[in-house]
Amino acid sequence: MENLGDAYGGRRWEGRDPRRVYAGAALGGLGALAVVLGLLVVTTPVGGWLGASDLRAAEKLAGTLGGLGIPAMFLGVVAVLPSSRREQVGVLVGAVCCLVGIALFQVAYPERWTTGAETLAFETAMAYFLGAALAFWFVFTAMASFRTRNNPQGMVRLELTRRGESKTVTVSREEYQRYAEAIRSDGGKNTQVIRELESRAGLRADDDTDRDS
């Protein structure tokens, strides 16, 4: 398993802007903070400190904070992870739908929520649910793609040691079977297999350089 140094080191910025990654992490943190703050508004005196003195006002503020926090966290995830343009646009569209739901919530709650001639609870819930589901799906695909890239299935790791130096080379199962069959069949192929693996691991290049010098 890779440590934090590997995960956030310089080689991890390949194809990504570090500023975007830091901005995404900040956005995700703010989203999580908004969700927690929304819970505190309706369960502690925090609502009164923020101007929501009565229960309805506290519920409206809590719903708004929580509603904004969830899509913010989704946006933060796709900004931090290596994600495709399709995944980024998908999460952005989902977040916009969530914002539509939040705007409807501002209009509907509490007067036109579940009482009155024209209630908007269903429309509000559907707009937010569809947006959150869409955003979550593309966040899920981004996380699955990231995990697959870092933990490729069907790969075999071989550790090679030469003159006290050890290096690891990753080969497919088909390549591994080909190497194993070549070694079992002998016929002078052992040296060829070893040279090929050492070349892939960068071990022979170092030795050749030493001999040339």
C-alpha positions in Angstrom: 0.0 0.0 0.0 1.3 3.4 -0.9 2.1 5.8 1.9 1.0 9.5 2.1 4.3 10.6 0.8 3.7 8.6 -2.4 0.1 9.7 -2.6 0.8 13.4 -2.4 4.3 13.5 -3.7 5.4 15.2 -6.9 4.9 12.1 -9.1 1.3 12.2 -8.2 0.7 15.5 -10.0 1.1 13.9 -13.4 -1.7 15.3 -15.6 -3.1 17.4 -12.8 -2.7 21.0 -11.7 -1.6 21.0 -8.0 -3.7 24.2 -7.5 -6.8 22.4 -8.7 -6.1 19.5 -6.3 -5.6 21.9 -3.3 -8.7 23.8 -4.3 -10.7 20.6 -4.5 -9.5 19.5 -1.1 -10.5 22.8 0.3 -13.9 22.7 -1.3 -14.5 19.2 0.0 -13.5 20.2 3.5 -15.8 23.2 3.3 -18.6 20.9 2.2 -18.1 18.5 5.0 -18.0 21.5 7.5 -21.3 22.8 6.0 -22.9 19.4 6.6 -21.7 19.2 10.2 -22.7 22.8 10.8 -26.2 22.1 9.4 -26.6 19.2 11.9 -25.4 21.4 14.8 -27.9 24.2 13.8 -30.9 22.0 14.6 -29.4 20.1 17.6 -27.5 22.8 19.5 -27.8 26.5 20.2 -25.6 27.2 17.1 -28.7 28.2 15.1 -29.4 31.1 17.5 -25.9 32.4 17.1 -26.4 32.4 13.3 -29.7 34.3 13.5 -32.0 31.3 13.2 -33.8 31.8 16.5 -37.0 29.8 15.9 -37.3 26.2 14.9 -38.5 26.8 11.3 -35.6 29.2 10.6 -33.2 26.7 12.1 -34.5 23.9 9.9 -34.3 26.1 6.8 -30.7 27.1 7.5 -29.8 23.5 8.3 -31.3 22.2 5.1 -29.5 24.9 3.1 -26.1 24.2 4.6 -26.5 20.4 4.2 -27.8 20.8 0.7 -24.8 22.9 -0.3 -22.3 20.8 1.5 -23.0 17.5 -0.2 -22.5 18.6 -3.9 -19.5 20.6 -2.7 -17.9 17.4 -1.4 -18.7 15.6 -4.7 -17.0 18.4 -6.6 -14.0 18.3 -4.3 -13.6 14.5 -4.9 -13.4 14.8 -8.7 -11.1 17.8 -8.4 -8.6 15.8 -6.2 -8.7 12.5 -8.0 -7.5 12.0 -11.6 -10.8 12.2 -13.4 -11.9 12.4 -17.0 -13.7 15.4 -18.5 -16.9 13.4 -18.7 -16.8 12.7 -15.0 -16.1 16.3 -14.1 -18.9 17.5 -16.3 -21.2 14.9 -14.9 -20.6 15.9 -11.3 -20.9 19.6 -12.3 -24.3 19.0 -13.9 -25.4 17.0 -10.8 -24.3 19.9 -8.6 -26.3 22.4 -10.7 -29.4 20.2 -10.3 -28.8 20.2 -6.5 -28.6 24.0 -6.6 -31.9 24.0 -8.4 -33.4 21.9 -5.6 -31.9 24.2 -2.9 -33.4 27.3 -4.7 -36.8 25.6 -4.7 -36.3 24.8 -1.0 -35.7 28.5 -0.3 -39.0 29.4 -2.0 -41.0 26.5 -0.6 -40.0 26.1 3.0 -42.0 26.4 5.2 -45.1 28.0 3.7 -45.3 26.0 0.5 -43.5 22.8 1.7 -46.3 20.3 2.4 -49.3 22.6 3.1 -51.2 25.0 0.9 -52.6 24.9 -2.6 -49.2 24.7 -4.4 -46.7 22.7 -2.5 -43.2 22.3 -3.8 -41.8 19.5 -1.6 -42.0 16.9 -4.3 -40.4 19.0 -7.0 -37.7 20.1 -4.6 -36.9 16.6 -3.4 -36.8 15.2 -7.0 -34.5 18.0 -8.3 -32.1 17.5 -5.4 -32.3 13.7 -5.5 -31.6 13.5 -9.2 -28.7 15.9 -9.0 -27.2 14.1 -6.0 -27.6 10.7 -7.7 -26.0 11.9 -10.9 -23.1 13.5 -9.1 -22.6 10.4 -6.9 -22.5 8.1 -9.9 -19.7 10.1 -11.6 -17.8 10.3 -8.3 -18.1 6.6 -8.0 -16.8 6.0 -11.5 -13.9 8.4 -10.8 -13.0 6.5 -7.6 -13.3 3.1 -9.3 -11.1 4.3 -12.2 -8.5 5.6 -9.8 -8.5 2.4 -7.8 -8.1 0.3 -10.9 -5.2 2.4 -12.1 -3.4 2.0 -8.8 -4.3 -1.6 -8.3 -4.5 -3.2 -11.7 -6.2 -6.6 -11.7 -4.6 -9.6 -13.3 -1.0 -8.2 -12.8 1.9 -10.0 -11.2 4.8 -8.3 -9.4 8.2 -9.8 -9.7 11.1 -8.7 -7.5 14.5 -8.8 -9.2 17.8 -8.6 -7.3 21.2 -8.0 -8.9 24.4 -7.0 -7.0 22.4 -6.3 -3.9 20.0 -3.9 -5.7 16.3 -5.0 -5.7 13.7 -3.7 -8.1 10.1 -4.7 -8.8 8.6 -5.1 -12.3 4.9 -5.6 -13.0 3.9 -8.0 -15.8 0.6 -9.3 -17.0 -0.5 -12.9 -16.2 0.0 -13.8 -19.8 3.6 -12.5 -19.8 4.2 -14.3 -16.5 3.0 -17.6 -18.0 5.1 -17.0 -21.0 8.2 -16.4 -18.9 7.4 -19.4 -16.7 7.0 -21.7 -19.7 10.2 -20.4 -21.3 12.2 -21.2 -18.1 10.6 -24.6 -17.7 11.3 -25.6 -21.2 15.0 -24.5 -20.7 16.6 -24.7 -24.2 18.8 -21.7 -23.4 15.9 -19.3 -22.9 16.6 -18.7 -19.2 19.2 -16.0 -20.0 16.9 -14.3 -22.5 14.1 -14.1 -20.0 16.4 -12.8 -17.3 17.8 -10.1 -19.6 14.3 -9.1 -20.7 13.1 -8.7 -17.1 16.2 -6.9 -16.0 15.9 -4.5 -18.9 12.3 -3.8 -17.9 13.3 -3.1 -14.4 16.2 -0.9 -15.4 18.9 -3.1 -13.9 20.8 -4.1 -17.1 20.9 -0.5 -18.3 22.9 0.4 -15.2 25.3 -2.5 -15.7 25.8 -1.7 -19.4 26.6 1.9 -18.4 29.2 0.6 -15.9 30.8 -1.6 -18.6 30.9 1.2 -21.1 32.6 3.5 -18.7 
